[in-house]
């Protein structure tokens, strides 16, 4: 199984919140886990925002970012380029997605095409989950949206 994981799901690997246990189960089993350069910005940003809001302690945030950076070194990184951004613009309109969600969907679809195989899109964003399903990807977690 190949998993493209967006930041709404990936941050749960580093911060304890609803869905953390399920996300932990994704790692170790898939053939590959992928993200984009956006992921490298979004995850530390989310962790830093949690620290600023007092949700996590500073030391825990520092540790979480370090753990993410260690994992990130092993990710498949799907490049963001003009062709994929053009596809994202079409997907944003078609599925009424926020800009970065459309980019994540375009990158996951691009990866599925490049490897000529199935890609699971892991997200806790309901709109992106629905769009992934409509676009032919297998969204995860099961049952996020009825």
N, C-alpha and C positions, 0 to 999 in steps of 0.2 A: 504494500500500500504506500502510495506517495501522498504526502500531506502538505498542502500550502496552508500555512497558519497565519492568520492576521493578528494584529496586536491585541484585539479584544480578547482573544483566546490565549495568546502567548504570555501576556502579563500575569495570567493566573498561575503560571508555572513558578513565578518569582514572588508573588504576593498572595497571601492566604485570603481567599474570598470565595463566594459560591462558584463552583465549577473547578476549583483547584485540583481536587482529587481526580476528576475526569481527565483534565488536561495532562496531569502527571502520567496517566495511563497511556497517553498517545506516544510518549517517548520510549524508545527502546524497541518498539515493534515495527514501525514503518520502514520501508525501504529507504525513504529519504524524506526529510522535512525541508521545506523551502519557505523563503520569505523574500522581501525586496529590500532595497536600500532604505525605503521608507520605514521598514521594521526597525532598522538600526537607530532610527531617530524616535519613533513612536514609543517603543518600550521604555527606554530610559526616561523619556518625557513623562509617561504615565506613572512610573515609579517615583520620580521627583515630585510630581504633583501630589501623590499620596503622602509623601514626606511633608510637603508644605502644608497640607490639610491636617496633619497630625494623625493620619491613619496608620502610618508606620514610623518607627523611630529612625533617626538619621543613620545609625549603624546598620540597621536592617536594610535600609534603602541602598546604602553603599554595597553591602553584601549581595543584594538582589541584582544590582546592575553588573557587578563583577561576574556573578553566575550567568547572567544573560550573555555577557561578552564572551565567556568561555564557550557557551552553547553556540553562539552566533558563528564562531569559527568553523563549526561543522555543518552549517546550513548550506543548502543549495541556494544560491542567490540569483533570483530572476532579475535581469537588468531592466531598468526603466529607460525606454527609448521612445522616439517619436512615433513609431508604428504602434507600440503598445499604448501610448497616451492617446493616439487617435482612436484606437479601439475602446479605450476607457471613456472617451467623450460620447461615443455611440451608446455604450452600456449605461452611462449615467442618464442619458435621455430615455432610453428604452425602459429602464427599471426604476427610474426616479431615485437614483442613488446619490449620496454625498460624493464629492470629488474623489477623496482618497479611497473610499469603498469601491468606487468604480475602477480605480487603478488596481487595487488588489484583485478584483474579479478578472480584469483584463490580463493581469500577470498569471493568475492561476490557469486561465483558459489557454494562454500562450504556452505555458509549461506543459499542459496536457497534450497540446498539439505537437510540441517539440519532442516529447518522449513517446508519442503515439500510445499513450496509456491513460489509465484512470487516475484522476487526482481528486482527493477529498479536500474540500475547503473547510478548514476549521475556523469557526467564528462564533462569537456570542452576540453579534449584531443581527437582530431579526431581519432587517431589510436586506442586508448582504446575504444572509442565509437563504432567504426566499429567492433572491436574484440568482444565486449560485445554482439552486435547484432548477429554476426556470431556464438557465443557460446550459444545463446538462451536466453539471458537476454534482458530486455527492456531497451535500453539506453535512457538517458535523457540529454539534452533537445531534443525534437522532431526536426528533420530537421537540426541538427548540421552538419551532412554529408548527402548530397543528395543520 
